[in-house]
């Protein structure tokens, strides 16, 4: 697989999306896995939704 360098915010966004996919969209489960709050996931999603 090709390795890609990501900026810090892109890496964070990738990790959040990956966990949401792995947990069938459950923000609660993804936040527990990432050890961040559900609000942080929602805030990140809202910031990147229109990007």
C-alpha positions in Angstrom: 0.0 0.0 0.0 1.2 3.5 -0.8 2.3 5.6 2.1 1.0 9.1 2.2 2.1 12.0 4.5 -0.8 13.8 6.0 -1.0 17.1 7.9 -1.9 16.8 11.5 -5.5 17.9 11.0 -5.9 15.6 8.1 -4.5 12.7 10.1 -7.0 13.5 12.9 -9.9 13.7 10.4 -8.8 10.3 8.9 -8.7 8.6 12.3 -12.1 9.9 13.2 -13.6 8.8 9.9 -11.9 5.4 10.1 -13.3 4.8 13.6 -16.8 5.9 12.6 -16.7 3.5 9.7 -15.4 0.7 11.9 -18.2 1.3 14.5 -21.0 1.7 11.9 -21.3 5.4 12.5 -21.5 5.2 16.3 -19.9 8.5 17.6 -20.0 7.2 21.2 -18.0 4.0 20.3 -15.6 5.9 18.1 -15.0 8.6 20.7 -14.2 5.9 23.3 -11.8 4.1 21.0 -10.0 7.4 20.1 -10.1 8.6 23.8 -11.8 11.9 22.8 -15.2 13.3 23.6 -18.2 12.8 21.3 -18.3 16.6 21.1 -14.8 16.7 19.6 -16.0 14.2 16.9 -19.1 16.3 16.1 -17.0 19.5 16.0 -14.4 18.0 13.7 -17.2 16.6 11.5 -18.9 20.0 11.3 -15.6 21.8 10.4 -14.7 19.3 7.6 -18.2 18.8 6.3 -18.0 21.6 3.8 -14.3 21.4 3.1 
